[in-house]
Amino acid sequence: MLETIRSFFDPPISADPAGNRQKIVWIVRLRWLALVAQLLSVVPAVEFRILEPSQFLAFGGVIAALASFNAVTWLALRKERAVRSRQILLQLGADIAALSSLLALTGGGWNPMVPILLVHTVLGAMLLEGQLSLLFFGLLVACLLSLQSFPHVPSGLEASLVPRRILFPAQLLVAVVFWITTSWLSRGMTAMQTHFAFLSERKTRIDRLRAVGALAAGLSHEFATPLNTAMLRLRRLARKEGLQDHPDLKSAAEALDRCEEVLRHMSGAQLRPERLNLDPVNVGELVERVCSSVANVHEGAIIHTKIDRRGPQRALLPEVAFSQALLNLIDNALQAGKGEPIEVIVRNQTARIDVVVLDRGDGWPDVVRSHLGEPFVTTKPDGVGLGLYYVHSLSEAVGAEFTLEDRAEGGAAARISLPVVPSEAEAPE
């Protein structure tokens, strides 16, 4: 029972930052409570001569109309239809219109219950955003102004009227403070909610990748020995029978070599932060060495390097693993560029240092971009789909950011953004 009552007052917070349906459900629940409170207030209002008998019919009619509207809204929520933000504006607008009518019948702006109307400033700022929130605030100010322009002042309040030039500015100031404060808090809560949903999705994704990594490591270990045995036996059989040039044996040998290559990639793609030895590495010098070695191996490959020498150049890296990651990106760029020169840029960004590999190809395929960080995703007929996965895994392991971008002038860019460590001369004593 207690849990049911508590859930009745739960605020409209969900994993969906919009959550419009849940917001309206919350409004409907609160409105039922407000209607009950209005009915209970009739007796003391009559006792203190705030509600006059001549206004009973109009007062009851407003409450009945609002109750009917609430019932229709409740029934409509049972249908699975999309709920938009403007429907929330309609719900809150109906509330302030009905409450303003009740207050107008019982003293208008001089009714001591007017602060209840200001509570809707908080609701509007919390449940609406942008132009809808501003529109609702404008409607609320119009209601406050109308309460002082067209009120029915009962005899119980005639002796305590405050001048309009004092009453309206005071109520307007309170409404503005409520609206600004709640808007700021609501925006902060929405941002935190969105960020929490993003982190939850990222954690789920990392857990899936770890499971894939564990499976890949196990497969690599289990298949390595049988594949090596098969390759040795096949070569021995070919030499013994003089069948080195037989097409079937050649095809079988190529297939086994391919399996060995896949397993080697799978084994190398398993990167865990606790197993990496991180050392301060001069990123610019390491990039120059890797690019020089690639140019020596790939005949005709043209690699332009641009190294920014300003500021700190060192980052905590596993040198061999990072070199392999950079080789993967350069190989991708050379294949995508189809003989065109590629660029490798090292750019200092004060607290970070970017390593960017650029080509003049067709840009990144949508499937690769949308599944970045997942293994076995490739558009190449002979690709394994572990090169970018390796780079992504290494980047996460060392606290770097790995992004894929298309160049405005054509081509693709792969960026690794590394956190730098200060040089010995800049390190604090």
Stockholm file with secondary structure:
# STOCKHOLM 1.0

chainA/1-429         MLETIRSFFDPPISADPAGNRQKIVWIVRLRWLALVAQLLSVVPAVEFRILEPSQFLAFGGVIAALASFNAVTWLALRKERAVRSRQILLQLGADIAALSSLLALTGGGWNPMVPILLVHTVLGAMLLEGQLSLLFFGLLVACLLSLQSFPHVPSGLEASLVPRRILFPAQLLVAVVFWITTSWLSRGMTAMQTHFAFLSERKTRIDRLRAVGALAAGLSHEFATPLNTAMLRLRRLARKEGLQDHPDLKSAAEALDRCEEVLRHMSGAQLRPERLNLDPVNVGELVERVCSSVANVHEGAIIHTKIDRRGPQRALLPEVAFSQALLNLIDNALQAGKGEPIEVIVRNQTARIDVVVLDRGDGWPDVVRSHLGEPFVTTKPDGVGLGLYYVHSLSEAVGAEFTLEDRAEGGAAARISLPVVPSEAEAPE
#=GR chainA/1-429 SS CHHHHHHHTCCSCCSSSSCHHHHHHHHHHHHHHHHHHHHHTHHHHHHTTSSCGGGHHHHHHHHHHHHHHHHHHHHHHTSCCCCCHHHHHHHHHHHHHHHHHHHHHTTGGGSTTTHHHHHHHHHHHHHCCHHHHHHHHHHHHHHHHHHHHSCCCCTTTGGGCCCHHHHHHHHHHHHHHHHHHHHHHHHHHHHHHHHHHHHHHHHHHHHHHHHHHHHHHHHHHHHHHHHHHHHHHHHHHHHHHTCTTCHHHHHHHHHHHHHHHHHHHHHHTCCCGGGCCCEEEEHHHHHHHHHHHHHHHSTTCCEEEEECCSSCCEEEECHHHHHHHHHHHHHHHHHHHTTSCEEEEEEEETTEEEEEEECSSSCCCHHHHHTTTCTTCCCSTTCCSCHHHHHHHHHHHTTCEEEEEECTTSSEEEEEEEEEECCTTTSCC
#=GC SS_cons         CHHHHHHHTCCSCCSSSSCHHHHHHHHHHHHHHHHHHHHHTHHHHHHTTSSCGGGHHHHHHHHHHHHHHHHHHHHHHTSCCCCCHHHHHHHHHHHHHHHHHHHHHTTGGGSTTTHHHHHHHHHHHHHCCHHHHHHHHHHHHHHHHHHHHSCCCCTTTGGGCCCHHHHHHHHHHHHHHHHHHHHHHHHHHHHHHHHHHHHHHHHHHHHHHHHHHHHHHHHHHHHHHHHHHHHHHHHHHHHHHTCTTCHHHHHHHHHHHHHHHHHHHHHHTCCCGGGCCCEEEEHHHHHHHHHHHHHHHSTTCCEEEEECCSSCCEEEECHHHHHHHHHHHHHHHHHHHTTSCEEEEEEEETTEEEEEEECSSSCCCHHHHHTTTCTTCCCSTTCCSCHHHHHHHHHHHTTCEEEEEECTTSSEEEEEEEEEECCTTTSCC
//
